[in-house]
Amino acid sequence: MSITTIKGNLLTSEGYIIHGCNTQGVMGAGVALAIKEMYPHAYHVYRAMFDNCLQERPGLGSISTAKVSDTRVIINAITQDKTGRDKDVVYVSYDGVRASMRKANSLLKHNPAGLDNPRLNFPLIGCGLANGDWDIIKAIIEEEITSAETFLYIL
């Protein structure tokens, strides 16, 4: 499905908002930190994945969802393992992005939150601090998301 680009604030968009997280249980920078600060419930749901696990920690491709208003659901997608600041290291996992998008697509198909507008909104997932290649990630999103319109938000 083709992605529509919108200049605006992702965090105030309506529908499902998906963003990348890590396997460390931390939302300490970038879009994840902004979501943690604006929608603490989304962070608590993500953090509970780690605090409530009895055996293995959630891995790449896992997602959690948090309904933060009548018109907005946050999808925390685990798309990277480690974090860092080395510009020569690609921290995003393309396999993790693909697995997360598959799960998000299934969620969108059923729209369990009952949103009137079950669209999928996202930033340049994995392309900021995680140093991913947008052309690769864009192709993954276009291949995997078939159940809803998709919108890339840029500032």
Secondary structure, DSSP 4 states (H G I P E B T S, - for coil): -PEEEEES-GGG-SEEEEEEEETTS---SHHHHHHHHH-HHHHHHHHHHHHT-SSSPP-TT-EEEEEEETTEEEEEEEEES-----TT---B-HHHHHHHHHHHHHHHHH-TT--SS--EEE-STTSSTT---HHHHHHHHHHH--SS-EEEEE-
